[in-house]
Structures are given as C-alpha cells and as structure tokens.
Amino acid sequence: MGGSVSCCISPGESPKIRRRQVELDECPITTTEDVSEDTGTYLQHISDRELPDELAQEANPSDHPRASTLFLNKSQTDASLLFSVREKRKSNYMNHTSPGLLTKKYSSCSTIFIDDSTVSQPNLKSTIKCVALAIYYHIKNRDSNRSLDIFDEKKHPLSRDKVPDDYSVVDPEHKLIYRFIRTLFSSAQLTAECAIVTLVYLERLLTYAEMDICPCNWKRIVLGAILLASKVWDDQAVWNVDYCQILKDITVEDMNEMERHFLELLQFNINVPASVYAKYYFDLRSLADDNNLSFPLEPLSNKRAQKLEAISRLCEDKYKDLSKSAMRRSVSADNLVGIRNSQAVLS
C-alpha cells in the first residue's frame, strides 16, 4: 500500500471522470455574474456546490445508508427467486394453519428460539454463505462483461493449473464461491464483520470503476476486497505474504500490484460508516430469508437471557449518560447566549 504506480486506466480515459463531468454539468454552479452588484462579492456555500443527494445515492450505494444495495436488487430480478419466495410464504402459512410436522422452529410461550447472529457479532458461517450468495447473484444477473486486465484470471492466474478455455463463459455456482471465501477466511482467521466489509468494498469497486464481476474476474476481485477489508477492519491485519501461503502459486508482487490498483479504483475511499455496515448486514439477512438460508436457531437459555439483560441495561445506562451530557451542553450554550445578550444591552 506504499509505492505510487500508474493505474491500469489512464486518467484521461477514466469513465469515472467522464461521469463526474456529466454530473457537474447537470448541476451548474452560480457565479458572481449572476449576483447583482449591490450585494458585493458573492461567496457560495459549500453545500450549494455539492451534488444532490439523489445523484450521490444512485451512484454510490456503498457510501449512503438510504441507497439500496446492489446485490439485493440483483437478487430480486431473478424470476426463480421470486417464485421461491412465494412458495416459502405459502409453506409458512400452511405450517401455521395446518397440524403436523413443522419445517421451521417457532417460539412459543414456554420456549423462545433466537439465533446467535447480531449486527455487532454476526455468525461467521452464515455470513460467509450470504456474502457468497450475494456475489453469485452479482455474476448471474450482471449487465455486461466489463472488466480490467488486473483482475483477469487468465492474465493473472491464481494457480499454476491451466485455466479452462470457457473460464469467462461459465458462471460459478454458489458452493464454489462459498468454498473459495471460506478457505481464505478460515486460513487467515478473519471475522464475520470482515466479510460484510468485503462486500461493501466489492460493490464500491463495481460502482466507482463502472465494471462488472463476471466469471473471468470474480476470484481476484473477491481476493482484493478480502485483502483490503482484513487490513482496514481487523486489529491484527493479515499481510500479503500470508495470502501467498494460502494460495501457493501467487506471488507477493502480484498481490501488491492488485492491492494498489484496487485502492486507486476506490479512489482510496475505504471508509465504511456504521449505518452502511448495518444496512448491508440486514440486507444480507433478507437475502438469506428469501433463499431459505436460515441462521441457526437455539432455545434461549437462562444464562444467555441474563447476558442479554445485562447488555440491555448497559446500553440503556450509556444512552442515559449521553442524553444527560447533551442536555448539559445545551443548557451551557443557552446560558452563554443569555450572558452575551445581557452584555450587549449594558453596552
């Protein structure tokens, strides 16, 4: 992440720059010529020069919490998924209304079933499955095959095995994507939160670079996103040379080059707001629910109930302290304004 190298796309031909120019043309900036002479020099506020929120959200869903995630939109365009969702709702209705063996666990008056996945501590295995499924729908329902040479597996192979001739045509199955991601996460001992950040970086790359994830580049794109997410998110980052121990045939120089290009295409924007992270987490939960990828449910034990109650009380006390400090700051500000008004009257 150190040395400066030239990007694989020259700045003069970058589609990102051309799109930015179009957006700026659609949002004209008022100049001093539009202001009457009696108003003096006109200094435009920075908010007036920013792009409208609608354009920003539509262009960068990985940056704004109100914009819909790309993978959820891709999955909802699949006719087979819509059919399975309808069948699932019908099955749930039949389980509630007809006696017999239930296919899903439901809470009752005596037993409460909950999963061990939360937004702050997601379940690792289930999260990796959901991220792999999101990537699967990205590849399956892609708009085109726009790619870059740095991510092409034919030009930059990950192993010494011969790349199949149809590598750029055959879409990978969900199980293949899951095994690839699980191997990296298991060997590098990465967390479930890192998997969610990986998906955020992946969609940010597709948006910023205006490219598609397809059969010829999905492995290297996923590897680059995992590499970057592990360094940004985890306290003990995995070095590039460690990934070379996992993928035996890849070189450190190749990893460094791919990382530099990935960062340049992201415009070095590696920030992931908490609201964006939470959006991706809950959208992954929705994707899992639509595809019958249920999170493991376990009965609520007394020990876990006491733990949840303690966490709830801790959060409640924390929010009370925050509200009190905010109220004190507000009162202090009011007093300061009152003192200044009194001094103005006396003067």
Beta strands, then each sheet from edge to edge (+ up, - down):
strand 1: 113-115
strand 2: 297-299
sheet 1: 1+ 2-
end
